[in-house]
Amino acid sequence: MSYVARERVFKNGDSIFKVTLLAAKRAIELNNGAKKLIETDSKKFSTIALEEISQGKVRYKVKE
């Protein structure tokens, strides 16, 4: 089982709620056939989404 360190995901002081929503949306995209943005051995979409966020491949944009 893969583990994504909390410090890597929240390195910029991001909100846990924003990251949770982002990870959920990305996991749904992966489940619907989107290509992975990173190389990983993980099979779980939620873990892949968190790894992508921690590596800076997936980000959220705040609307003004």
N, C-alpha and C positions, 0 to 999 in steps of 0.2 A: 504494500500500500504506500502510495506517495504522500509526502507531507510538504505543505507549503508554509514556510515560516510567516507568522503574522507580521513581523517587522518588515519583511520584504513587500508584503501587500500594502501595508499602511505606512510606507516610508515617508510620504509627504504629509502625514497627518490627515489623511483622507477620512471621511465619514464612513463608519461601518455600514450604514444604510445604503449609501451610494455605491459602495463596492459590492455589497450583497446584490443589489439590483443589477449592476453591471455584469457580475459573474453569472447571475441567473439568465439574463438576456443572451449573453455569449454562449452559455451552455445550450440554450435552446437553438441558437444558430448552428452550433456544432452538431446537435442532434438532427437538425434538418438538412445536413449535408455540407455545411461550410467547411472549408479546408482549415486545418490547424496552422497557426502562424509560427509554431515552434516545433522543434524535434523533442519528443518525449515518449517514454515507454508506457505512460499512463493510458488507461482505456476509458476512465470515467470522464464524462464531459465536464462535470463540475470542477474536477481537479485540473483538467487541461485549461479551463477558463481562468482559474486562479493563478496558474503558472504563467499564462499569457499576460495577465494583469501585473504580476510581480516582475516580469521582465520588460514591462513598458510597451508591449505590443498592442494592448487594448487599453484605451482610456475613455473617460467620459468627458463630455463637454457641457458646461453649465450655460443654460440659456439666460440671456439678460432681459 
